[in-house]
Amino acid sequence: IKDEESGYNKNLFCIPKHYEEDLERVFIPHGLILDRTERLARDIMQDMGSHHIVALCVLKGGYKFFADLLDHIKALNQNGEKSVPITVDFVRIKSYC
């Protein structure tokens, strides 16, 4: 996203009431994030070939993205020509130390 990107008018989206006053515009729509997450899963599966995948999630902020990415990888793994073993683990990092 370029610095001069103006984003989308918030009236184009369903915004929860408690965010309406705090939000001016939407820069990245949820659908675009989902599409790019699916594309990333496809790229990972293609790049890894038949190698074992070790997925490491940085808690707590990365959990939702990580879960969505793994869902796409699992779907590709189940519906694809090959099945690749996946190991999942989590790490918690202290910030501001």
C-alpha positions, -999 to +999 in steps of 0.1 A: +000+000+000+014+033-010+017+062+015-007+083-005-033+056-006-066+071+005-084+038+013-121+031+010-150+051+024-161+034+057-197+036+045-190+008+020-186-016+049-205-029+079-187-013+108-196-022+144-212+007+162-185+010+188-159+017+161-179+041+140-166+073+157-130+061+157-127+049+121-123+073+092-115+049+063-107+013+055-073+007+040-074-031+035-107-048+032-112-081+050-118-099+017-085-088+003-067-100+034-084-134+031-075-136-006-038-128+001-038-153+030-051-180+007-025-171-020+003-172+007-009-207+017-007-218-020+028-203-023+039-221+008+026-255-004+042-250-038+076-239-023+077-266+004+070-294-021+068-326-001+089-313+028+075-314+064+060-280+073+068-265+107+045-236+114+054-213+143+028-187+156+040-156+174+014-151+202-008-133+208-012-108+179-005-133+151-030-159+162-060-150+139-038-147+108-020-179+117-052-198+122-066-185+088-033-194+071-033-229+085-069-234+075-060-227+039-029-249+041-049-278+056-076-274+029-049-275+002-033-305+019-065-324+020-077-316-015-043-317-032-024-344-050+000-349-020-003-347+017+025-330+036+030-334+074+025-302+094+038-295+129+024-265+147+039-247+177+036-214+194+060-189+209+053-159+231+076-130+229+078-102+255+078-068+239+092-035+252+120-052+271 
